[in-house]
Amino acid sequence: MYELSIYQDAEEDLERLLVSDESLALELIVYLEELRDDMEMLDAMRRNQRIEGRTHVSILWRWPDPINLWRLKLAEIRPRDGTFPYRIIYAPDPARNIFHVLAIMHRDQDYERDKALRQRLLNAYEDLGLPKRGANPN
């Protein structure tokens, strides 16, 4: 059984999105609420894969820090222009089967070069006590 947790920073991202694009934000909130109960999709969040017509799950391999971050690209939400413009950045906690949503970011935002976002994600990762890549769990 898996669990989905929304970190405070991601909740703040959603609040900002509610102000800038309420209808899109509400669709995303509904998606996240449904995702909490979708064990098949939560299980898919452990692997790089594309679920046709739904979601593309991918690890952020080029992320320079030794943290385990993943990205969801949503196909389920189709705004008028045709492509959902946000990505969900999350970190898995394999020991507890929890997926922590750390950020909701615009697809045009460069998460590798945005120093403030990078630091924010590092801080959240450390705050949650998540294991770093290559760390010995013992």
Secondary structure, DSSP 8 states (H G I E B T S, - for coil): --EEEE-HHHHHHHHHHHHH-HHHHHHHHHHHHHHHT-HHHHHHTTS-EEETTTEEEEE-TT-SSS---EEEEESS---TTSS--EEEEEEEETTTTEEEEEEEEETTS-TTT-HHHHHHHHHHHHHTT---TT----
